[in-house]
Amino acid sequence: MEDKNIVWYRVLGNKADLPEGRVKTVTAAHKGICLTHFEGKFSALDNRCPHQGGPLGEGSIENGMLRCPWHGWDYHPCTGKSPGGFDDGIETFPVKEEDGAIYVGVEEETPHQTTISDVMVETMINWGVNKVFGMVGHSNLGFADAMKRQEQKGNLNFYGIRHEGAAAFAASAYGKLTGKPAACFTIAGPGATNLYTGMWDAKVDRAPFLALTGQVATQVVGTGNFQEVDLVQGFNSVAEFNQRVQSDSKHAELMSLAVKHALLKRDVSHLTFPDEVQEKPAKEGAPAQTPEGRITPLEIAPPKEMAVAAVELIKKSKRPVIIMGHGAKFNKKDIIAFAESLNAPVVTTFKGKGLIPDSHPLGGGVLGRSGTPIASWFMNESDLLIVFGASFSNHTGITPKKPTIQIDFDPLALSKFHKIDVAVWGEISRTLEILNSGLKGNINTEDQRAEVAARWKIWKAEKAKRLKETSEKGLSSIAVFDAMNRLAPKNAVMCVDVGNNAYSFGRYFEPEEHDFLMSGYLGSIGFALPAAIGSYAAVGESRPIIAVAGDGGLCQYLAEITTLVKYKMPVKLIILNNHELGKISKEQRAAQLDVWKTSLSNPDFAEFAISCGAWGKKVTKQETLDNDMQELFDQKGPAVLEIITDVNLI
C-alpha cells in the first residue's frame, strides 16, 4: 500500500490492554483486524481466516503460531504466513505506536457502490413500506446494511425484536390497523420459520404483509448446509407472492410486485435473499421503482343488477340491522351515516369491535360468543341483515334464517358458507354511494333508537349484578373491564390476546373511539404484546396503546417488554393473571373431561417489568384497582399492571 492511500485508526487506547502472547479482534474503519502481541511486537492481520472465515482475533498463540479458533490452522502472529510453505497466508497491515496507543493503517475506503439490496430497499420505501420488525444475523447482513443507510436518512424505522414470531405478529397488527404492509426481517433457517404463525395470522385476517428473509449462499443449496431451509417451498402455502431473489433478477420489479400483491390481495408476500446476492453491485440502468402508474384506484362499483336488488330489499324493510366486520374498518363513518339514515341498529363481529361506539344511539355491541345479548336480540328481531366486510364465522353466528345483503370486496367471501339473498361484490365506499342514491326518499324503516337504549339498560343492570361477585382468589374480569371503561383513554389502540381475557373483553369493555386488534381467524395465543409494538410503529405517540393479555399468552413473548423499553414505546400492558390456561380448562369441562395440565407457574410480572426497565405494579385487591389503573395510565413510558384474577369469575 502506498502511504497516500493509508488512513490510520486508533485500535487500542493503551498497549498494556493487550499482554504479550495474546490476540484481540479490533476494527479499523469497517475492516476487521486481528491484533497480535508477540515477541514484543504489535502486528495487524486480516481477521478473517481464508478457509472458513473464522475470526482469528478469537484464536490464540500456541507454540509460537496463531491458531484459527474454527479449524485449527496455524499462521505466524506477525507475518501471517502459513507454515510449510503453503500459499494461504493472511494479509497484514502496518502498525504504529503513539503515546502508548496502537494504530493500524488501512487503505482509504472507496465510496459506497449501490447494491442490489439498496435498489430493493429504496423500492420498498417508495411503495410506502417504511416500518420493519426483525433481527439482523449472518445471512441477511447485506440487506440489513442497505436498510441501515435508509434509516440514517430518516426514510425507514427498524425495530429489533427478541423473537422473530413477535416480528411477524407486529407486522400483522400494523397491516390490520393501517391497511398497509409493514415488513418483517429474519435470517435463513430458524429465523425465517419462526415467522410462520404470524404470516398465517395476517393471511387469514386479510392483512397486507411483507416477509424478507436471508438465505444461505446459492452455491451450497441442496448440500444440507447449516441453516439451509427451502423457504420458497416452505412458504408456498402461506405467501400469495413468494420468490427467491437471484443475481440476474429484475430486482426493483420483484420488490414492486411483492408490495403490490400485499396491498391489492390483502395478503402475504415473501422474498428471500441468498447471501451472495445482497451485496452485489446493482445493474446499471436499473433504478429503484415507484408505484406511480403501477396501481389502480380501488373504488370498484358492484354489478348493476345486485345493487338494484339490494336497494329493493332495503325499501321493503321495516327493521333492518347492520353488521360490520373487520373488513369495514376503513369505511366505518360512511356505514354509520348509512345506518342513521335507515334508523338501523349497528352490531359488529368481535374482530370489528369498536367500529361503532357503544354509546352511539344505534350501537348494539358485539355479536356472537364474545358479545352482548343486545346484539343477538336485534339480529333476532330484524327483518333484514345488511352485512359489511364480515366473514360469517361460527364465532360470530350470523343467522342464515334472515333475509341478508352481504357486501364485500372479495367475491370468494360472498355466500361462502350458505346462500345469501343479495351478494354484492364491490368496494364498500362506492357501494354505499349507489345504495344511498337508490334509496333517496324511499326509506320506510322504524326508528329503533329507543329499543337500543332499553336493551342497554337491561344489559347494564345485569353487568352491575355480576360486578358484585367477588372472590378471595382474585378479582373478576368484569371488575377489570369496568375500571377500564371508566379510566382507559377513549381513543386508544387496544391489542387483545386470545383466551378468557378476550371473551371478557368483548363482552364487558365498552368502546368509544378505540381501534381493536386481535388474532381473529387464526386465534393465536401471544398476539397482544407484539401487536402493541406494531401499533406503536403505526401511530407513534399520537394515540395511547393498551395491550390486554392473560398470563398464558403473555409468557410466549414476555421478553418483548425489553423491546418496549429499548424503543421507549409508551405501551400500557394489563395482565389478567389467574395462573391457569383458563379457556382450556373451560373447554375440558365442557367436553366432560378432567381439567389437566392447564395450571401455570408464573414469574412476578410486575417485578419482571421493573427488571426490564419498565414501570410495574401488582393488583391483588379490588379496592385499589381504580387507583392502580389510573397510575398505570399516568405513566409516560412503558408500564405493566399485573392483576391477580379468579379464573371462575369471567
Secondary structure as GFF3:
##gff-version 3
##sequence-region A 1 650
A	DSSP	three_ten_helix	3	5	.	.	.	ID=ss1
A	DSSP	beta_strand	6	12	.	.	.	ID=ss2
A	DSSP	three_ten_helix	15	17	.	.	.	ID=ss3
A	DSSP	beta_strand	22	28	.	.	.	ID=ss4
A	DSSP	beta_strand	31	38	.	.	.	ID=ss5
A	DSSP	beta_strand	41	46	.	.	.	ID=ss6
A	DSSP	three_ten_helix	56	58	.	.	.	ID=ss7
A	DSSP	beta_strand	60	62	.	.	.	ID=ss8
A	DSSP	beta_strand	65	67	.	.	.	ID=ss9
A	DSSP	beta_strand	74	75	.	.	.	ID=ss10
A	DSSP	three_ten_helix	83	85	.	.	.	ID=ss11
A	DSSP	beta_strand	92	93	.	.	.	ID=ss12
A	DSSP	beta_strand	95	98	.	.	.	ID=ss13
A	DSSP	beta_strand	101	107	.	.	.	ID=ss14
A	DSSP	alpha_helix	116	126	.	.	.	ID=ss15
A	DSSP	beta_strand	131	134	.	.	.	ID=ss16
A	DSSP	alpha_helix	141	152	.	.	.	ID=ss17
A	DSSP	beta_strand	157	160	.	.	.	ID=ss18
A	DSSP	alpha_helix	164	178	.	.	.	ID=ss19
A	DSSP	beta_strand	183	186	.	.	.	ID=ss20
A	DSSP	alpha_helix	190	193	.	.	.	ID=ss21
A	DSSP	alpha_helix	196	204	.	.	.	ID=ss22
A	DSSP	beta_strand	209	215	.	.	.	ID=ss23
A	DSSP	three_ten_helix	218	220	.	.	.	ID=ss24
A	DSSP	alpha_helix	231	234	.	.	.	ID=ss25
A	DSSP	beta_strand	241	244	.	.	.	ID=ss26
A	DSSP	alpha_helix	251	265	.	.	.	ID=ss27
A	DSSP	beta_strand	268	274	.	.	.	ID=ss28
A	DSSP	alpha_helix	275	278	.	.	.	ID=ss29
A	DSSP	alpha_helix	304	316	.	.	.	ID=ss30
A	DSSP	beta_strand	320	324	.	.	.	ID=ss31
A	DSSP	three_ten_helix	326	331	.	.	.	ID=ss32
A	DSSP	alpha_helix	332	342	.	.	.	ID=ss33
A	DSSP	beta_strand	346	348	.	.	.	ID=ss34
A	DSSP	beta_strand	363	366	.	.	.	ID=ss35
A	DSSP	alpha_helix	373	381	.	.	.	ID=ss36
A	DSSP	beta_strand	384	388	.	.	.	ID=ss37
A	DSSP	beta_strand	404	408	.	.	.	ID=ss38
A	DSSP	three_ten_helix	411	413	.	.	.	ID=ss39
A	DSSP	beta_strand	422	425	.	.	.	ID=ss40
A	DSSP	alpha_helix	428	439	.	.	.	ID=ss41
A	DSSP	alpha_helix	449	467	.	.	.	ID=ss42
A	DSSP	alpha_helix	477	487	.	.	.	ID=ss43
A	DSSP	beta_strand	493	496	.	.	.	ID=ss44
A	DSSP	alpha_helix	500	508	.	.	.	ID=ss45
A	DSSP	beta_strand	515	517	.	.	.	ID=ss46
A	DSSP	alpha_helix	528	539	.	.	.	ID=ss47
A	DSSP	beta_strand	545	550	.	.	.	ID=ss48
A	DSSP	alpha_helix	551	554	.	.	.	ID=ss49
A	DSSP	three_ten_helix	555	560	.	.	.	ID=ss50
A	DSSP	alpha_helix	561	566	.	.	.	ID=ss51
A	DSSP	beta_strand	572	577	.	.	.	ID=ss52
A	DSSP	alpha_helix	582	590	.	.	.	ID=ss53
A	DSSP	alpha_helix	605	612	.	.	.	ID=ss54
A	DSSP	beta_strand	615	619	.	.	.	ID=ss55
A	DSSP	three_ten_helix	622	624	.	.	.	ID=ss56
A	DSSP	alpha_helix	625	634	.	.	.	ID=ss57
A	DSSP	beta_strand	639	644	.	.	.	ID=ss58
###
